[in-house]
Amino acid sequence: MNKSNQSPIPNNAHTGRQSAAFIKLKTQVQLKRFAELRVLGEMARRKACAALRAETAASTDFIRAVVELSGAAPTRPVGA
């Protein structure tokens, strides 16, 4: 038989079912990856919240400075 006509998978290859050990290992790897992704997502959320808090504080300080420079007295504190 010509090599170009031969199947790349030998006749005795185990192609149908995966072994229980392989499935267990695959599941463990997937669970570990899910946990890593969850941690990364939580870190990204915290970083975004911190950036938003900093931006809000900067905006509040800017508004307060504009009000003070304009001589207008707010009826309630800015950001309250």
C-alpha positions as CSV (number, residue, x, y, z in Angstrom):
1,M,0.0,0.0,0.0
2,N,1.2,3.5,-0.8
3,K,2.1,5.6,2.2
4,S,0.1,8.5,0.9
5,N,-3.0,6.3,1.0
6,Q,-2.6,5.1,4.5
7,S,-4.6,6.6,7.4
8,P,-2.5,8.6,9.8
9,I,-4.3,6.8,12.6
10,P,-3.2,3.2,13.1
11,N,-5.9,0.5,13.2
12,N,-5.2,-0.3,16.8
13,A,-5.3,3.4,18.0
14,H,-7.6,4.2,20.8
15,T,-9.8,6.9,19.2
16,G,-13.3,6.4,20.5
17,R,-13.4,6.6,24.3
18,Q,-11.1,8.6,26.5
19,S,-9.7,6.9,29.5
20,A,-11.1,7.7,33.0
21,A,-7.6,9.0,34.0
22,F,-7.5,11.4,31.1
23,I,-11.0,12.7,31.7
24,K,-10.2,13.2,35.4
25,L,-7.0,15.1,34.6
26,K,-8.9,17.1,31.9
27,T,-11.5,18.0,34.5
28,Q,-8.9,19.0,37.1
29,V,-7.2,21.3,34.5
30,Q,-10.5,22.9,33.5
31,L,-11.4,23.5,37.2
32,K,-8.0,25.1,37.9
33,R,-8.3,27.3,34.8
34,F,-11.9,28.4,35.8
35,A,-10.6,29.3,39.3
36,E,-7.7,31.3,37.7
37,L,-10.1,33.1,35.4
38,R,-12.4,33.9,38.4
39,V,-9.5,35.4,40.3
40,L,-8.4,37.4,37.3
41,G,-11.9,38.7,36.8
42,E,-12.1,39.7,40.5
43,M,-8.8,41.5,40.2
44,A,-9.9,43.4,37.1
45,R,-13.2,44.3,38.8
46,R,-11.4,45.7,41.9
47,K,-8.9,47.6,39.7
48,A,-11.8,49.1,37.7
49,C,-13.6,50.1,40.9
50,A,-10.5,51.7,42.3
51,A,-10.0,53.7,39.1
52,L,-13.7,54.8,39.1
53,R,-13.4,55.9,42.8
54,A,-10.2,57.9,41.9
55,E,-11.9,59.5,38.9
56,T,-15.0,60.4,41.0
57,A,-12.8,61.9,43.7
58,A,-10.9,64.0,41.2
59,S,-14.2,65.1,39.6
60,T,-15.6,66.1,43.0
61,D,-12.4,68.0,43.9
62,F,-12.6,69.8,40.5
63,I,-16.3,70.7,41.0
64,R,-15.5,71.9,44.6
65,A,-12.7,74.1,43.3
66,V,-14.8,75.6,40.5
67,V,-17.6,76.4,43.0
68,E,-15.1,78.0,45.4
69,L,-13.5,80.1,42.6
70,S,-16.9,81.3,41.4
71,G,-17.8,82.5,44.8
72,A,-21.1,80.5,44.8
73,A,-21.8,78.7,48.0
74,P,-23.5,75.3,47.5
75,T,-26.6,74.6,49.5
76,R,-25.2,71.2,50.3
77,P,-21.7,69.7,50.1
78,V,-20.6,68.5,46.7
79,G,-20.8,64.8,46.4
80,A,-23.3,64.4,49.3
